[in-house]
Amino acid sequence: MRRFLRASLALLIIPFIAEKVSAEPSDYQRMLEVLSITSVRPGAEGFNRASPNFANFDETKAGSYTLPDPLVAADGTAVKTPKDWWSKRRPEIAELFEREIYGRVPKEVPAVRWEMTGAEVPPARAVKAVTTHYIGHADNSAYPALKVDIVADVTLPAGVKGPVPVMIVLTFKGPWENMPVPAGQGEDWRDQLLKAGWGYVEYVPTSVQADDPKKLREGIIGLTNRGGYRTPDQWGALRAWGWGVSRVIDLLSTDKRVDARKIGVAGHSRYGKAALVAMAFEPRLAFGYISSSGAGGAKLLRRNFGEKLENLSGEGEHHWMAGNFIAYGGPKTAADLPVDGHELIALAAPRPVLISAGIGDGTNPMEDAWTDQRGMFLATVAASPVYQLLGAGALGTTEMPAVGTLVTKGALAWRQHPFGHTMQPNWETFLTFVRSGLTSQHP
């Protein structure tokens, strides 16, 4: 009888809690109040050409701007040596990204316990392999109302005799994930990695934090805050997804079949943003393939082209960022940003990174103009002096090359492939680039 009464009481309480939460202000509304923001600018419209806010795809209207110099410290002194970078300038830049752009990871973030849930031989792979399925359980003992289980599938070549390099690939789950590779885009990326003797992890970022502005009180962000609101300088989804990459590295570091010195990360589109953020804040990552990351990733936010800062700071995408970032779409502008995309790339130095994009001029929204390919190239150029300072070479050009041309003179590379919004065509380029002996280790 008591069990029945408890169950009945729970059924009465749960709708009350749901109604209470839905009646409370959203994270976005609360951030506007906390930051005293009374008006915001709209983002660019990518599909409706009749909209007054339709995105600009005309290079002559991208605007003029002055970039923060990654090699000038906050006190105005020049950064002339690697020691200056590591001890002074890099910490300054990282702090600005944490406070103003992506948010800080709270000290109270729960620990993760990994559990193997099964293993299988993956079908239709060009090389025999073994996939091991893992779930990473975040400790929710302090707040049992929320549960976070990280999904990661680790695939390694069968019968490996020594530690192998592994790519952590941020993966979209859905009916499209196993679609055939279109003609001309090369062999399936998984087969390319296995043939090279590498392994890969298909990591699902949304198992860490939902890609939903209404769910910031859930997932790892919500669990850490025990169901409460985040503060303006706390992490958004991009940083949370990057935190998940770090937890996958923890897992891989316990596997003797994996070379822990050669773990890389790859991501496309919004996951390209998260992969670059992970490179910036996780020193154990040895290399990265950053595909079509656009605004909030490798793109220069000061440019008015394709997706804009105001898209990121608006209600629909603000959950990717720190709450403080919203101010740059309201009382502040992109010109007020203390950092930009080139400095995010610079935080990855001197490790090998390929910045990638596809083609598109804005006439087809399914192509890659929304990401601002030139803006990402220019950011890569502007990050190059940091790579040079650290002895990792330079990009080798300041002129955007023809489509299909890989440019690199060291550990920083750029290539625009001749397809649309996809990362598949540049996997071969990435593997050739990384395996060519350009690896630089973090001090």
Contacts in CASP RR format, 6 or more apart in sequence:
PFRMAT RR
TARGET T0000
AUTHOR 0000-0000-0000
METHOD contacts of the structure
MODEL  1
MRRFLRASLALLIIPFIAEKVSAEPSDYQRMLEVLSITSVRPGAEGFNRA
SPNFANFDETKAGSYTLPDPLVAADGTAVKTPKDWWSKRRPEIAELFERE
IYGRVPKEVPAVRWEMTGAEVPPARAVKAVTTHYIGHADNSAYPALKVDI
VADVTLPAGVKGPVPVMIVLTFKGPWENMPVPAGQGEDWRDQLLKAGWGY
VEYVPTSVQADDPKKLREGIIGLTNRGGYRTPDQWGALRAWGWGVSRVID
LLSTDKRVDARKIGVAGHSRYGKAALVAMAFEPRLAFGYISSSGAGGAKL
LRRNFGEKLENLSGEGEHHWMAGNFIAYGGPKTAADLPVDGHELIALAAP
RPVLISAGIGDGTNPMEDAWTDQRGMFLATVAASPVYQLLGAGALGTTEM
PAVGTLVTKGALAWRQHPFGHTMQPNWETFLTFVRSGLTSQHP
21 217 0 8 1.000
25 33 0 8 1.000
26 213 0 8 1.000
26 214 0 8 1.000
26 315 0 8 1.000
27 213 0 8 1.000
27 216 0 8 1.000
27 217 0 8 1.000
27 229 0 8 1.000
27 230 0 8 1.000
27 318 0 8 1.000
27 319 0 8 1.000
28 213 0 8 1.000
28 314 0 8 1.000
28 315 0 8 1.000
28 316 0 8 1.000
28 318 0 8 1.000
28 326 0 8 1.000
30 229 0 8 1.000
31 37 0 8 1.000
31 232 0 8 1.000
31 318 0 8 1.000
31 323 0 8 1.000
31 326 0 8 1.000
32 38 0 8 1.000
32 40 0 8 1.000
32 326 0 8 1.000
34 232 0 8 1.000
35 232 0 8 1.000
35 323 0 8 1.000
35 324 0 8 1.000
35 326 0 8 1.000
35 327 0 8 1.000
37 326 0 8 1.000
37 327 0 8 1.000
37 330 0 8 1.000
37 331 0 8 1.000
39 330 0 8 1.000
40 310 0 8 1.000
40 313 0 8 1.000
40 314 0 8 1.000
40 326 0 8 1.000
40 329 0 8 1.000
40 330 0 8 1.000
41 310 0 8 1.000
41 329 0 8 1.000
41 330 0 8 1.000
42 53 0 8 1.000
42 310 0 8 1.000
43 53 0 8 1.000
43 308 0 8 1.000
43 310 0 8 1.000
43 311 0 8 1.000
43 314 0 8 1.000
44 53 0 8 1.000
44 54 0 8 1.000
44 55 0 8 1.000
44 56 0 8 1.000
44 306 0 8 1.000
44 307 0 8 1.000
44 308 0 8 1.000
44 310 0 8 1.000
44 311 0 8 1.000
45 51 0 8 1.000
45 53 0 8 1.000
45 54 0 8 1.000
45 55 0 8 1.000
46 54 0 8 1.000
46 55 0 8 1.000
46 306 0 8 1.000
46 365 0 8 1.000
46 370 0 8 1.000
47 365 0 8 1.000
48 54 0 8 1.000
55 305 0 8 1.000
55 306 0 8 1.000
55 307 0 8 1.000
55 308 0 8 1.000
55 362 0 8 1.000
55 370 0 8 1.000
56 62 0 8 1.000
56 304 0 8 1.000
56 305 0 8 1.000
56 306 0 8 1.000
57 305 0 8 1.000
57 306 0 8 1.000
57 361 0 8 1.000
57 362 0 8 1.000
57 369 0 8 1.000
59 305 0 8 1.000
59 374 0 8 1.000
61 304 0 8 1.000
62 303 0 8 1.000
62 304 0 8 1.000
62 305 0 8 1.000
62 374 0 8 1.000
63 303 0 8 1.000
63 304 0 8 1.000
65 300 0 8 1.000
65 302 0 8 1.000
65 303 0 8 1.000
65 334 0 8 1.000
65 335 0 8 1.000
66 335 0 8 1.000
67 300 0 8 1.000
67 302 0 8 1.000
67 340 0 8 1.000
67 342 0 8 1.000
67 382 0 8 1.000
68 337 0 8 1.000
68 338 0 8 1.000
68 339 0 8 1.000
68 340 0 8 1.000
68 343 0 8 1.000
70 79 0 8 1.000
70 89 0 8 1.000
70 93 0 8 1.000
70 342 0 8 1.000
70 343 0 8 1.000
70 346 0 8 1.000
70 382 0 8 1.000
70 383 0 8 1.000
70 385 0 8 1.000
70 386 0 8 1.000
71 78 0 8 1.000
71 79 0 8 1.000
71 85 0 8 1.000
71 89 0 8 1.000
71 385 0 8 1.000
71 386 0 8 1.000
71 389 0 8 1.000
72 78 0 8 1.000
72 79 0 8 1.000
73 79 0 8 1.000
73 84 0 8 1.000
73 88 0 8 1.000
73 89 0 8 1.000
73 92 0 8 1.000
74 92 0 8 1.000
79 85 0 8 1.000
79 88 0 8 1.000
79 89 0 8 1.000
79 389 0 8 1.000
80 389 0 8 1.000
81 389 0 8 1.000
82 389 0 8 1.000
82 390 0 8 1.000
82 391 0 8 1.000
82 443 0 8 1.000
85 386 0 8 1.000
85 389 0 8 1.000
85 390 0 8 1.000
86 443 0 8 1.000
90 347 0 8 1.000
93 339 0 8 1.000
93 343 0 8 1.000
93 346 0 8 1.000
93 347 0 8 1.000
94 280 0 8 1.000
94 281 0 8 1.000
94 347 0 8 1.000
96 338 0 8 1.000
96 339 0 8 1.000
97 103 0 8 1.000
97 280 0 8 1.000
97 339 0 8 1.000
97 343 0 8 1.000
97 344 0 8 1.000
97 347 0 8 1.000
98 104 0 8 1.000
98 233 0 8 1.000
98 322 0 8 1.000
99 233 0 8 1.000
99 322 0 8 1.000
99 324 0 8 1.000
100 322 0 8 1.000
100 324 0 8 1.000
100 325 0 8 1.000
100 328 0 8 1.000
100 337 0 8 1.000
100 338 0 8 1.000
100 339 0 8 1.000
101 296 0 8 1.000
101 321 0 8 1.000
101 322 0 8 1.000
101 324 0 8 1.000
101 325 0 8 1.000
101 337 0 8 1.000
101 339 0 8 1.000
102 235 0 8 1.000
102 236 0 8 1.000
102 238 0 8 1.000
102 239 0 8 1.000
102 277 0 8 1.000
102 321 0 8 1.000
102 322 0 8 1.000
102 325 0 8 1.000
103 233 0 8 1.000
103 234 0 8 1.000
103 235 0 8 1.000
103 236 0 8 1.000
103 239 0 8 1.000
103 321 0 8 1.000
103 322 0 8 1.000
103 323 0 8 1.000
103 324 0 8 1.000
104 233 0 8 1.000
104 234 0 8 1.000
104 235 0 8 1.000
104 239 0 8 1.000
104 322 0 8 1.000
105 235 0 8 1.000
105 239 0 8 1.000
105 243 0 8 1.000
106 224 0 8 1.000
106 225 0 8 1.000
106 234 0 8 1.000
106 235 0 8 1.000
108 224 0 8 1.000
109 220 0 8 1.000
109 224 0 8 1.000
109 243 0 8 1.000
110 138 0 8 1.000
110 139 0 8 1.000
110 140 0 8 1.000
110 142 0 8 1.000
110 148 0 8 1.000
110 220 0 8 1.000
110 223 0 8 1.000
110 224 0 8 1.000
111 138 0 8 1.000
111 139 0 8 1.000
112 136 0 8 1.000
112 137 0 8 1.000
112 138 0 8 1.000
112 139 0 8 1.000
112 150 0 8 1.000
112 247 0 8 1.000
112 250 0 8 1.000
113 136 0 8 1.000
113 137 0 8 1.000
113 139 0 8 1.000
114 134 0 8 1.000
114 135 0 8 1.000
114 136 0 8 1.000
114 137 0 8 1.000
114 250 0 8 1.000
114 251 0 8 1.000
115 134 0 8 1.000
115 135 0 8 1.000
115 136 0 8 1.000
115 137 0 8 1.000
116 132 0 8 1.000
116 133 0 8 1.000
116 134 0 8 1.000
117 133 0 8 1.000
117 134 0 8 1.000
117 135 0 8 1.000
118 132 0 8 1.000
118 133 0 8 1.000
119 130 0 8 1.000
119 131 0 8 1.000
119 132 0 8 1.000
119 133 0 8 1.000
120 130 0 8 1.000
120 131 0 8 1.000
120 133 0 8 1.000
121 128 0 8 1.000
121 129 0 8 1.000
121 130 0 8 1.000
121 131 0 8 1.000
121 158 0 8 1.000
122 129 0 8 1.000
122 130 0 8 1.000
122 131 0 8 1.000
122 155 0 8 1.000
122 190 0 8 1.000
125 190 0 8 1.000
125 191 0 8 1.000
125 194 0 8 1.000
126 187 0 8 1.000
126 188 0 8 1.000
126 191 0 8 1.000
126 194 0 8 1.000
126 195 0 8 1.000
127 157 0 8 1.000
127 158 0 8 1.000
127 191 0 8 1.000
127 194 0 8 1.000
127 195 0 8 1.000
127 197 0 8 1.000
128 157 0 8 1.000
128 158 0 8 1.000
129 155 0 8 1.000
129 156 0 8 1.000
129 157 0 8 1.000
129 158 0 8 1.000
129 194 0 8 1.000
129 199 0 8 1.000
130 155 0 8 1.000
130 156 0 8 1.000
130 158 0 8 1.000
131 153 0 8 1.000
131 154 0 8 1.000
131 155 0 8 1.000
132 153 0 8 1.000
132 154 0 8 1.000
132 155 0 8 1.000
132 156 0 8 1.000
133 153 0 8 1.000
134 150 0 8 1.000
134 151 0 8 1.000
134 152 0 8 1.000
134 153 0 8 1.000
134 154 0 8 1.000
134 251 0 8 1.000
135 149 0 8 1.000
135 150 0 8 1.000
135 151 0 8 1.000
135 152 0 8 1.000
136 149 0 8 1.000
136 150 0 8 1.000
136 151 0 8 1.000
136 152 0 8 1.000
136 247 0 8 1.000
136 251 0 8 1.000
137 148 0 8 1.000
137 149 0 8 1.000
137 150 0 8 1.000
138 147 0 8 1.000
138 148 0 8 1.000
138 149 0 8 1.000
138 150 0 8 1.000
138 220 0 8 1.000
138 223 0 8 1.000
140 146 0 8 1.000
140 147 0 8 1.000
140 148 0 8 1.000
140 223 0 8 1.000
142 226 0 8 1.000
143 223 0 8 1.000
143 226 0 8 1.000
143 227 0 8 1.000
145 227 0 8 1.000
146 218 0 8 1.000
146 219 0 8 1.000
146 222 0 8 1.000
146 223 0 8 1.000
146 227 0 8 1.000
148 207 0 8 1.000
148 208 0 8 1.000
148 219 0 8 1.000
148 220 0 8 1.000
148 223 0 8 1.000
149 207 0 8 1.000
150 203 0 8 1.000
150 204 0 8 1.000
150 207 0 8 1.000
150 208 0 8 1.000
150 244 0 8 1.000
150 247 0 8 1.000
150 248 0 8 1.000
151 203 0 8 1.000
151 204 0 8 1.000
151 207 0 8 1.000
152 201 0 8 1.000
152 202 0 8 1.000
152 203 0 8 1.000
152 204 0 8 1.000
152 248 0 8 1.000
152 251 0 8 1.000
153 201 0 8 1.000
153 202 0 8 1.000
154 166 0 8 1.000
154 199 0 8 1.000
154 200 0 8 1.000
154 201 0 8 1.000
154 251 0 8 1.000
154 252 0 8 1.000
154 255 0 8 1.000
155 190 0 8 1.000
155 194 0 8 1.000
155 199 0 8 1.000
155 200 0 8 1.000
155 201 0 8 1.000
155 202 0 8 1.000
156 164 0 8 1.000
156 166 0 8 1.000
156 199 0 8 1.000
156 257 0 8 1.000
156 258 0 8 1.000
157 164 0 8 1.000
157 194 0 8 1.000
157 197 0 8 1.000
157 198 0 8 1.000
157 199 0 8 1.000
160 197 0 8 1.000
160 257 0 8 1.000
162 257 0 8 1.000
162 259 0 8 1.000
163 256 0 8 1.000
163 257 0 8 1.000
163 258 0 8 1.000
163 259 0 8 1.000
163 260 0 8 1.000
163 262 0 8 1.000
164 197 0 8 1.000
164 198 0 8 1.000
164 199 0 8 1.000
164 257 0 8 1.000
164 258 0 8 1.000
164 259 0 8 1.000
164 262 0 8 1.000
165 197 0 8 1.000
165 198 0 8 1.000
165 199 0 8 1.000
165 259 0 8 1.000
165 262 0 8 1.000
165 263 0 8 1.000
165 264 0 8 1.000
165 286 0 8 1.000
166 198 0 8 1.000
166 199 0 8 1.000
166 200 0 8 1.000
166 201 0 8 1.000
166 252 0 8 1.000
166 258 0 8 1.000
166 259 0 8 1.000
166 262 0 8 1.000
166 263 0 8 1.000
166 264 0 8 1.000
167 193 0 8 1.000
167 198 0 8 1.000
167 199 0 8 1.000
167 200 0 8 1.000
167 201 0 8 1.000
167 263 0 8 1.000
167 264 0 8 1.000
167 265 0 8 1.000
167 266 0 8 1.000
167 289 0 8 1.000
168 200 0 8 1.000
168 201 0 8 1.000
168 203 0 8 1.000
168 245 0 8 1.000
168 248 0 8 1.000
168 249 0 8 1.000
168 252 0 8 1.000
168 263 0 8 1.000
168 264 0 8 1.000
168 265 0 8 1.000
168 266 0 8 1.000
169 189 0 8 1.000
169 200 0 8 1.000
169 201 0 8 1.000
169 202 0 8 1.000
169 203 0 8 1.000
169 265 0 8 1.000
169 266 0 8 1.000
169 267 0 8 1.000
170 203 0 8 1.000
170 205 0 8 1.000
170 241 0 8 1.000
170 245 0 8 1.000
170 265 0 8 1.000
170 266 0 8 1.000
170 267 0 8 1.000
170 268 0 8 1.000
170 271 0 8 1.000
170 272 0 8 1.000
170 274 0 8 1.000
170 275 0 8 1.000
171 177 0 8 1.000
171 202 0 8 1.000
171 203 0 8 1.000
171 204 0 8 1.000
171 205 0 8 1.000
171 271 0 8 1.000
172 271 0 8 1.000
173 204 0 8 1.000
173 206 0 8 1.000
181 187 0 8 1.000
181 188 0 8 1.000
181 424 0 8 1.000
182 419 0 8 1.000
182 424 0 8 1.000
184 425 0 8 1.000
185 419 0 8 1.000
185 422 0 8 1.000
185 424 0 8 1.000
185 425 0 8 1.000
186 192 0 8 1.000
186 424 0 8 1.000
186 425 0 8 1.000
186 427 0 8 1.000
186 428 0 8 1.000
187 195 0 8 1.000
187 428 0 8 1.000
188 424 0 8 1.000
189 423 0 8 1.000
189 424 0 8 1.000
189 427 0 8 1.000
190 200 0 8 1.000
192 427 0 8 1.000
192 428 0 8 1.000
192 431 0 8 1.000
193 199 0 8 1.000
193 200 0 8 1.000
193 427 0 8 1.000
193 431 0 8 1.000
194 200 0 8 1.000
196 431 0 8 1.000
196 435 0 8 1.000
198 431 0 8 1.000
199 258 0 8 1.000
201 248 0 8 1.000
201 252 0 8 1.000
203 244 0 8 1.000
203 245 0 8 1.000
203 248 0 8 1.000
205 211 0 8 1.000
205 237 0 8 1.000
205 240 0 8 1.000
205 241 0 8 1.000
205 242 0 8 1.000
205 244 0 8 1.000
205 271 0 8 1.000
205 274 0 8 1.000
208 219 0 8 1.000
208 220 0 8 1.000
208 240 0 8 1.000
208 241 0 8 1.000
208 243 0 8 1.000
208 244 0 8 1.000
209 215 0 8 1.000
209 219 0 8 1.000
209 220 0 8 1.000
209 221 0 8 1.000
209 236 0 8 1.000
209 237 0 8 1.000
209 240 0 8 1.000
209 241 0 8 1.000
210 218 0 8 1.000
210 219 0 8 1.000
210 237 0 8 1.000
211 237 0 8 1.000
211 270 0 8 1.000
211 319 0 8 1.000
212 319 0 8 1.000
213 315 0 8 1.000
213 316 0 8 1.000
213 317 0 8 1.000
213 318 0 8 1.000
213 319 0 8 1.000
215 319 0 8 1.000
216 222 0 8 1.000
216 229 0 8 1.000
216 230 0 8 1.000
216 236 0 8 1.000
216 319 0 8 1.000
217 225 0 8 1.000
217 227 0 8 1.000
217 228 0 8 1.000
217 229 0 8 1.000
218 227 0 8 1.000
219 240 0 8 1.000
220 240 0 8 1.000
220 243 0 8 1.000
220 244 0 8 1.000
221 230 0 8 1.000
221 234 0 8 1.000
221 235 0 8 1.000
221 236 0 8 1.000
221 237 0 8 1.000
221 240 0 8 1.000
222 228 0 8 1.000
222 230 0 8 1.000
225 234 0 8 1.000
230 236 0 8 1.000
230 323 0 8 1.000
232 322 0 8 1.000
232 323 0 8 1.000
232 324 0 8 1.000
233 322 0 8 1.000
233 323 0 8 1.000
233 324 0 8 1.000
234 322 0 8 1.000
234 323 0 8 1.000
235 243 0 8 1.000
235 322 0 8 1.000
236 319 0 8 1.000
236 320 0 8 1.000
236 321 0 8 1.000
236 322 0 8 1.000
236 323 0 8 1.000
237 274 0 8 1.000
237 319 0 8 1.000
237 320 0 8 1.000
238 270 0 8 1.000
238 273 0 8 1.000
238 274 0 8 1.000
238 277 0 8 1.000
238 296 0 8 1.000
238 320 0 8 1.000
238 321 0 8 1.000
239 277 0 8 1.000
239 281 0 8 1.000
239 322 0 8 1.000
241 271 0 8 1.000
241 274 0 8 1.000
241 277 0 8 1.000
241 278 0 8 1.000
242 274 0 8 1.000
242 275 0 8 1.000
242 277 0 8 1.000
242 278 0 8 1.000
242 281 0 8 1.000
242 282 0 8 1.000
245 265 0 8 1.000
245 274 0 8 1.000
245 275 0 8 1.000
245 278 0 8 1.000
245 282 0 8 1.000
245 285 0 8 1.000
246 278 0 8 1.000
246 282 0 8 1.000
246 284 0 8 1.000
249 260 0 8 1.000
249 263 0 8 1.000
249 282 0 8 1.000
249 284 0 8 1.000
249 285 0 8 1.000
252 258 0 8 1.000
252 260 0 8 1.000
252 263 0 8 1.000
253 260 0 8 1.000
253 284 0 8 1.000
260 284 0 8 1.000
261 286 0 8 1.000
261 441 0 8 1.000
262 286 0 8 1.000
262 287 0 8 1.000
262 439 0 8 1.000
263 284 0 8 1.000
263 285 0 8 1.000
263 286 0 8 1.000
264 285 0 8 1.000
264 286 0 8 1.000
264 287 0 8 1.000
264 288 0 8 1.000
265 275 0 8 1.000
265 278 0 8 1.000
265 279 0 8 1.000
265 282 0 8 1.000
265 285 0 8 1.000
265 288 0 8 1.000
265 289 0 8 1.000
266 272 0 8 1.000
266 275 0 8 1.000
266 288 0 8 1.000
266 289 0 8 1.000
266 290 0 8 1.000
266 291 0 8 1.000
266 423 0 8 1.000
266 430 0 8 1.000
267 274 0 8 1.000
267 275 0 8 1.000
267 289 0 8 1.000
267 290 0 8 1.000
267 291 0 8 1.000
267 293 0 8 1.000
267 423 0 8 1.000
268 291 0 8 1.000
268 292 0 8 1.000
268 422 0 8 1.000
268 423 0 8 1.000
269 291 0 8 1.000
269 292 0 8 1.000
269 293 0 8 1.000
269 371 0 8 1.000
269 421 0 8 1.000
270 320 0 8 1.000
272 290 0 8 1.000
272 291 0 8 1.000
272 292 0 8 1.000
272 293 0 8 1.000
272 297 0 8 1.000
273 293 0 8 1.000
273 294 0 8 1.000
273 296 0 8 1.000
273 297 0 8 1.000
273 320 0 8 1.000
275 288 0 8 1.000
275 289 0 8 1.000
275 290 0 8 1.000
275 293 0 8 1.000
276 290 0 8 1.000
276 293 0 8 1.000
276 297 0 8 1.000
276 298 0 8 1.000
276 344 0 8 1.000
276 345 0 8 1.000
276 348 0 8 1.000
276 353 0 8 1.000
277 297 0 8 1.000
277 344 0 8 1.000
278 285 0 8 1.000
279 285 0 8 1.000
279 288 0 8 1.000
279 290 0 8 1.000
279 347 0 8 1.000
279 348 0 8 1.000
279 351 0 8 1.000
279 353 0 8 1.000
280 344 0 8 1.000
280 347 0 8 1.000
280 348 0 8 1.000
281 347 0 8 1.000
283 442 0 8 1.000
285 351 0 8 1.000
286 351 0 8 1.000
286 352 0 8 1.000
286 439 0 8 1.000
286 441 0 8 1.000
287 351 0 8 1.000
287 352 0 8 1.000
287 353 0 8 1.000
287 434 0 8 1.000
287 439 0 8 1.000
288 348 0 8 1.000
288 351 0 8 1.000
288 352 0 8 1.000
288 353 0 8 1.000
288 354 0 8 1.000
288 430 0 8 1.000
288 434 0 8 1.000
289 353 0 8 1.000
289 354 0 8 1.000
289 356 0 8 1.000
289 423 0 8 1.000
289 426 0 8 1.000
289 427 0 8 1.000
289 430 0 8 1.000
290 297 0 8 1.000
290 298 0 8 1.000
290 353 0 8 1.000
290 354 0 8 1.000
290 355 0 8 1.000
290 356 0 8 1.000
291 356 0 8 1.000
291 357 0 8 1.000
291 422 0 8 1.000
291 423 0 8 1.000
291 426 0 8 1.000
292 356 0 8 1.000
292 357 0 8 1.000
292 358 0 8 1.000
292 368 0 8 1.000
292 371 0 8 1.000
292 421 0 8 1.000
292 422 0 8 1.000
292 423 0 8 1.000
293 299 0 8 1.000
293 355 0 8 1.000
293 371 0 8 1.000
293 376 0 8 1.000
294 307 0 8 1.000
294 370 0 8 1.000
294 371 0 8 1.000
294 372 0 8 1.000
294 376 0 8 1.000
295 301 0 8 1.000
295 306 0 8 1.000
295 307 0 8 1.000
295 308 0 8 1.000
295 309 0 8 1.000
295 311 0 8 1.000
295 312 0 8 1.000
295 371 0 8 1.000
295 372 0 8 1.000
296 312 0 8 1.000
296 320 0 8 1.000
296 321 0 8 1.000
296 341 0 8 1.000
296 344 0 8 1.000
297 341 0 8 1.000
297 344 0 8 1.000
298 341 0 8 1.000
298 344 0 8 1.000
298 345 0 8 1.000
298 355 0 8 1.000
298 375 0 8 1.000
298 376 0 8 1.000
298 379 0 8 1.000
298 380 0 8 1.000
299 307 0 8 1.000
299 341 0 8 1.000
299 371 0 8 1.000
299 372 0 8 1.000
299 375 0 8 1.000
299 376 0 8 1.000
299 379 0 8 1.000
300 340 0 8 1.000
300 341 0 8 1.000
300 342 0 8 1.000
300 372 0 8 1.000
300 375 0 8 1.000
300 376 0 8 1.000
300 378 0 8 1.000
300 379 0 8 1.000
300 382 0 8 1.000
301 308 0 8 1.000
301 309 0 8 1.000
301 312 0 8 1.000
301 334 0 8 1.000
301 337 0 8 1.000
301 340 0 8 1.000
301 341 0 8 1.000
302 334 0 8 1.000
302 335 0 8 1.000
302 337 0 8 1.000
302 340 0 8 1.000
303 372 0 8 1.000
303 374 0 8 1.000
303 375 0 8 1.000
303 378 0 8 1.000
305 372 0 8 1.000
305 374 0 8 1.000
305 375 0 8 1.000
306 362 0 8 1.000
306 369 0 8 1.000
306 370 0 8 1.000
306 371 0 8 1.000
306 372 0 8 1.000
307 370 0 8 1.000
307 371 0 8 1.000
307 372 0 8 1.000
308 334 0 8 1.000
309 328 0 8 1.000
309 329 0 8 1.000
309 333 0 8 1.000
309 334 0 8 1.000
309 337 0 8 1.000
310 329 0 8 1.000
311 317 0 8 1.000
312 318 0 8 1.000
312 320 0 8 1.000
312 321 0 8 1.000
312 325 0 8 1.000
313 321 0 8 1.000
313 325 0 8 1.000
313 326 0 8 1.000
313 327 0 8 1.000
313 328 0 8 1.000
313 329 0 8 1.000
313 330 0 8 1.000
314 326 0 8 1.000
314 329 0 8 1.000
318 325 0 8 1.000
318 326 0 8 1.000
328 334 0 8 1.000
328 336 0 8 1.000
328 337 0 8 1.000
340 379 0 8 1.000
341 379 0 8 1.000
341 383 0 8 1.000
342 378 0 8 1.000
342 379 0 8 1.000
342 380 0 8 1.000
342 381 0 8 1.000
342 382 0 8 1.000
342 383 0 8 1.000
343 383 0 8 1.000
344 379 0 8 1.000
345 353 0 8 1.000
345 355 0 8 1.000
345 379 0 8 1.000
345 380 0 8 1.000
345 383 0 8 1.000
345 412 0 8 1.000
346 383 0 8 1.000
346 386 0 8 1.000
346 387 0 8 1.000
349 383 0 8 1.000
349 386 0 8 1.000
349 387 0 8 1.000
349 390 0 8 1.000
349 392 0 8 1.000
349 411 0 8 1.000
349 412 0 8 1.000
350 387 0 8 1.000
350 390 0 8 1.000
350 391 0 8 1.000
350 392 0 8 1.000
350 411 0 8 1.000
350 440 0 8 1.000
350 442 0 8 1.000
351 392 0 8 1.000
351 411 0 8 1.000
351 439 0 8 1.000
351 440 0 8 1.000
351 441 0 8 1.000
351 442 0 8 1.000
352 410 0 8 1.000
352 411 0 8 1.000
352 412 0 8 1.000
352 413 0 8 1.000
352 433 0 8 1.000
352 434 0 8 1.000
352 438 0 8 1.000
352 439 0 8 1.000
352 440 0 8 1.000
353 411 0 8 1.000
353 412 0 8 1.000
353 413 0 8 1.000
354 413 0 8 1.000
354 414 0 8 1.000
354 415 0 8 1.000
354 426 0 8 1.000
354 429 0 8 1.000
354 430 0 8 1.000
354 433 0 8 1.000
354 434 0 8 1.000
355 376 0 8 1.000
355 377 0 8 1.000
355 379 0 8 1.000
355 380 0 8 1.000
355 412 0 8 1.000
355 413 0 8 1.000
355 414 0 8 1.000
356 414 0 8 1.000
356 415 0 8 1.000
356 416 0 8 1.000
356 417 0 8 1.000
356 423 0 8 1.000
356 426 0 8 1.000
356 429 0 8 1.000
356 430 0 8 1.000
357 368 0 8 1.000
357 371 0 8 1.000
357 373 0 8 1.000
357 376 0 8 1.000
357 377 0 8 1.000
357 416 0 8 1.000
357 417 0 8 1.000
358 367 0 8 1.000
358 368 0 8 1.000
358 371 0 8 1.000
358 373 0 8 1.000
358 403 0 8 1.000
358 416 0 8 1.000
358 417 0 8 1.000
358 418 0 8 1.000
358 419 0 8 1.000
358 420 0 8 1.000
358 421 0 8 1.000
358 422 0 8 1.000
358 425 0 8 1.000
359 367 0 8 1.000
359 368 0 8 1.000
359 373 0 8 1.000
359 403 0 8 1.000
359 416 0 8 1.000
359 417 0 8 1.000
359 418 0 8 1.000
359 419 0 8 1.000
359 420 0 8 1.000
360 367 0 8 1.000
360 368 0 8 1.000
360 369 0 8 1.000
360 373 0 8 1.000
360 420 0 8 1.000
361 367 0 8 1.000
361 369 0 8 1.000
362 369 0 8 1.000
362 370 0 8 1.000
366 420 0 8 1.000
366 421 0 8 1.000
367 420 0 8 1.000
367 421 0 8 1.000
368 420 0 8 1.000
368 421 0 8 1.000
370 421 0 8 1.000
371 421 0 8 1.000
373 416 0 8 1.000
374 400 0 8 1.000
376 414 0 8 1.000
377 400 0 8 1.000
377 414 0 8 1.000
377 416 0 8 1.000
378 400 0 8 1.000
380 395 0 8 1.000
380 412 0 8 1.000
380 414 0 8 1.000
381 395 0 8 1.000
381 397 0 8 1.000
381 398 0 8 1.000
383 412 0 8 1.000
384 393 0 8 1.000
384 394 0 8 1.000
384 395 0 8 1.000
384 396 0 8 1.000
384 412 0 8 1.000
385 394 0 8 1.000
387 393 0 8 1.000
387 394 0 8 1.000
387 395 0 8 1.000
387 410 0 8 1.000
387 411 0 8 1.000
387 412 0 8 1.000
388 394 0 8 1.000
390 440 0 8 1.000
391 440 0 8 1.000
392 410 0 8 1.000
392 411 0 8 1.000
392 412 0 8 1.000
392 438 0 8 1.000
392 440 0 8 1.000
393 409 0 8 1.000
393 410 0 8 1.000
393 411 0 8 1.000
393 412 0 8 1.000
394 409 0 8 1.000
394 410 0 8 1.000
394 412 0 8 1.000
395 407 0 8 1.000
395 408 0 8 1.000
395 409 0 8 1.000
395 412 0 8 1.000
395 413 0 8 1.000
395 414 0 8 1.000
396 407 0 8 1.000
396 408 0 8 1.000
396 409 0 8 1.000
397 407 0 8 1.000
401 407 0 8 1.000
401 414 0 8 1.000
401 416 0 8 1.000
403 416 0 8 1.000
403 417 0 8 1.000
403 418 0 8 1.000
404 415 0 8 1.000
404 416 0 8 1.000
404 417 0 8 1.000
404 418 0 8 1.000
405 415 0 8 1.000
405 416 0 8 1.000
406 413 0 8 1.000
406 414 0 8 1.000
406 415 0 8 1.000
406 429 0 8 1.000
406 433 0 8 1.000
407 413 0 8 1.000
407 414 0 8 1.000
407 415 0 8 1.000
408 414 0 8 1.000
408 433 0 8 1.000
408 438 0 8 1.000
410 438 0 8 1.000
411 438 0 8 1.000
411 439 0 8 1.000
411 440 0 8 1.000
413 433 0 8 1.000
415 426 0 8 1.000
415 429 0 8 1.000
417 425 0 8 1.000
417 426 0 8 1.000
417 429 0 8 1.000
418 425 0 8 1.000
419 425 0 8 1.000
END
